């Protein structure tokens, strides 16, 4: 048997839905006789009656209804394939501003943006990335100053659209000779008995103190605050104090630094990160970037990364 023709299957589905060859022919701007010939050839190929004439047009037989169900899925899948490759071949242009909390920039976002840029003409696409606390990321997207934002999923984003980006967990980063370095996991409450390194730029440590519940900022000794995750990890590697960040951020530098990465066992230490945006402000470039980012880490478990 010869392979079934996809165009014929698509027309067959349309005829079944419209219950009229004439209406489909008018919509497709072809002769009704050409569609009739395609339907007859399809029946010959399958050696089965698929359509029967009724007073107002045609109707699928039970076998025709079954074929229509299968053909509909084939046609839809074929359209998805076509759309996917059309999107890849469309030359994207423009400048895009992205706002992100520091945790993602120091872990996965930088590499994901690089892989996106490698798919497109550098001369036609320009990305501008701003790092800030999550609530300021949300405000930039709301104001239209950023096309999309990357934030922790516990951030209030009620008037914005969002898609899942990746999952991670928080860990304590410290010099390998630290008393807690050999632990399989620790609680945030335990580590506050030791000197801490904090994020001045993102106020990340203060947020963690609030999450912990019973610990006040006066009870935790933050000996130094710096602007970047990389600087904080370097200080932790020198034994200045313990720094808390996402596991992905820490593991990026664990091999080159003298540090131990110990996961936090607090329930709130599991982190989910999402991409936020306003539908009415998205350009083709913005849509393409969101689609790219949303598919980068779907099957990745942060504990194994």
Secondary structure as GFF3:
##gff-version 3
##sequence-region A 1 305
A	DSSP	alpha_helix	6	18	.	.	.	ID=ss1
A	DSSP	alpha_helix	21	28	.	.	.	ID=ss2
A	DSSP	alpha_helix	32	46	.	.	.	ID=ss3
A	DSSP	beta_strand	51	54	.	.	.	ID=ss4
A	DSSP	beta_strand	57	60	.	.	.	ID=ss5
A	DSSP	alpha_helix	62	89	.	.	.	ID=ss6
A	DSSP	beta_strand	94	100	.	.	.	ID=ss7
A	DSSP	alpha_helix	102	105	.	.	.	ID=ss8
A	DSSP	alpha_helix	109	118	.	.	.	ID=ss9
A	DSSP	beta_strand	125	131	.	.	.	ID=ss10
A	DSSP	alpha_helix	134	143	.	.	.	ID=ss11
A	DSSP	beta_strand	148	152	.	.	.	ID=ss12
A	DSSP	beta_strand	161	175	.	.	.	ID=ss13
A	DSSP	beta_strand	185	186	.	.	.	ID=ss14
A	DSSP	alpha_helix	188	191	.	.	.	ID=ss15
A	DSSP	beta_strand	196	199	.	.	.	ID=ss16
A	DSSP	alpha_helix	204	212	.	.	.	ID=ss17
A	DSSP	three_ten_helix	217	219	.	.	.	ID=ss18
A	DSSP	beta_strand	222	226	.	.	.	ID=ss19
A	DSSP	alpha_helix	229	237	.	.	.	ID=ss20
A	DSSP	beta_strand	243	246	.	.	.	ID=ss21
A	DSSP	alpha_helix	247	254	.	.	.	ID=ss22
A	DSSP	beta_strand	259	264	.	.	.	ID=ss23
A	DSSP	three_ten_helix	267	269	.	.	.	ID=ss24
A	DSSP	beta_strand	270	277	.	.	.	ID=ss25
A	DSSP	three_ten_helix	279	281	.	.	.	ID=ss26
A	DSSP	alpha_helix	284	294	.	.	.	ID=ss27
###
